[in-house]
Amino acid sequence: MATVRDLLAVKGSHVLTIGPDATVYAAAVLMNEHKIGSLVVLDEGQVCGIITERDILQKLVGERRDPTATPVRDVMTTEVVCCRMHTTIDEARAVMKNRRIRHMPVSDEDSHVQGLISIGDLNAHQANAQEMTIHLLQEYIFGHV
C-alpha cells in the first residue's frame, strides 16, 4: 500500500514556511510568488500553524483587516493536522476529507516538518494508479502480456 513517503519521493519534500510574526501581506506575496495555497507556520522550528488562502479570505478580508499590519498568528489555523511518512495514502485522504482540509504537513516525532501534501497530490497519485491499472488490463485483454 502506498504511503506519504512514496508521494514525497515523487513530489519532493521542499516546504515553504513563514514565522508567526510575519505580516499576512508577506505570506500572501510568498504564496503568490510560488503559486501555492498555503504556508506552514513555524515557531522555533516547530509547527505552530498553517496559513491558507481560505484563512486570508475569511479572517483578513472578511473582517476588513490591514494585511500589512496583521501578523500571521492572528489569522492562521492553529489546529494543524499532520501525518507521518508511514501514513498510507488512504489514511491521509480520509483525514483530509473528514477534517475538510486541503493541505497537511508531514512531520516527524519531534514535530519537524518533513514535507507537505495536498489533496491535489493525493488525486494525482490516484489518477496515475488508475491509469496504470487500465493500461495493464488492456494489455491483458488484448493479449500483449
N, C-alpha and C positions, 0 to 999 in steps of 0.2 A: 504494500500500500504506500502511495506517495506521501511524502512529508513536506513540511515547510522548508526543511533543508534542501530538498530537491528543487523547490521553487526558487530559492535564493541562489542555488548553484547556476541556474539559467539566468535569472534576473540580475543577480549581483546583490551585494549587501550594503551598498552605499546609502546612507540615510542623511537627509538634511535636517538639521536641528536648529533650535533657537533657544535663547535663555528667557526666563520668565519676566525679566525686567526690560526686555526689548520692547519697542513700540509695535502695536498692531500694524502700523504702516510699514515698518521694516519687514514684518512677517509677510504681509501681502506682496510687497515688492519681491521678496525672495521666492515666494510661491509662483508669482507671475513669471519671473526670470527663468525658472526651471520647469514651468508648465506642470505643476503638481498641485494637488488639492489639500495637502496637509503638511505640517511640520511637527516633529516630535520635540517637546519642550523638555530640556534637561537643566537640572539644577545640581551643580557639583558632580556632573557625570551620571546622575540618576534620573530616570524618567519621572517627571512630576506632572506631566500633562501632554495634551496634543491639541494643536490649534488647526481647525479645518475651515474651509470656505463657509460651511454652514454656521460655525461659531461666529465668524466675522459678520455674516448677514444678520443672524438673529440677535447677537449680543452687542454688536457695534452699530451697524447700520440701523437695525430695528429700534435701537434705543437712542439714536442720533448722537453717538459719542464721537469725539475727535480722535481719528486714528493716530495722529502724531503725538497725542498726549495720553493715550490709553495704553497701559502695559499689557503684554500678552497674558500675564497672570489673571487679569480681570475678565478675559473672555474665553480662555482655554477651557477645554474639558479636562477636569481633574480626575475623573473616574476612568482611568485608562485600562482597557482590557488588552493584555499582552498574551502572546503564546510563546512556546519554546520551539527549538529546532526540531524536536522529535514529534511535535504535534502533527497529526495527519491532516491532509487537505480537507477531508470530510468533516473533521472536528472543527477546523478553522472556519469552514463555510457555515456550519451550524451555529457557531458562536456569533459570527458576523450577522447572520440572518436574524437570530433571536434577539440580539442586542441592537439591531438596526444601525450597525456601524459599517463604514466603508474602508477604513484603514486600521491595521492592527500591527503595532510594533512586535518584533521578535526579540525577546530578551533572554539573558542567561539567569542563573540562580541569584546573581548579585544585582539584578535589575539593570545591567549594562545592555544597551541596545546592540543587537547583532544584525538587524535588518528591519524591513518594513514590508508588509504585504497589503495588497488592496483587493477588493472584490474583483476588480478587473484582472488581476494576476490569477486569481482562482478560476475565473471564467475562461481566460486564455488557456490555462492548463487543461481544463475540462474539454474545451473545444479541440485542442491538439490530441488529447487521448481519444476522443470520439472519432476524429479524422483517421487516426491510426487504426482503430478498430474497424472502421468502414473499409479502409484500404485492404486490410488483411482478410476481411470477409469476402471482398470482391475477388481477391486473388484466389481464395479457396473455392469460391463458387465457379469461377471460370477456369479452374484447373491450372493456375500458374504457380502453384506452390510446389 
